[in-house]
Amino acid sequence: MLFLRAFFLVLLVVSAGSFVCYAVTGQERFKHFGLVVLKWTLVAAFGFFGVLILDRIG
């Protein structure tokens, strides 16, 4: 559980760092990478919390 929380936090920091790099340099590749990382982080988080909810119900 702690590993997954740390993993999500690291992914969010990577995404935020990518957006900062985009703001500083203006290169689209940083924005694209940040959006891809953020999207998959949210997908994984929703899946993780969905499993926790289903575990509580069942």
Secondary structure, 3 states (H helix, E strand, C coil): CHHHHHHHHHHHHHHHHHHHHHHHHCCHHHHHHHHHHHHHHHHHHHHHHHHHHHHHHC
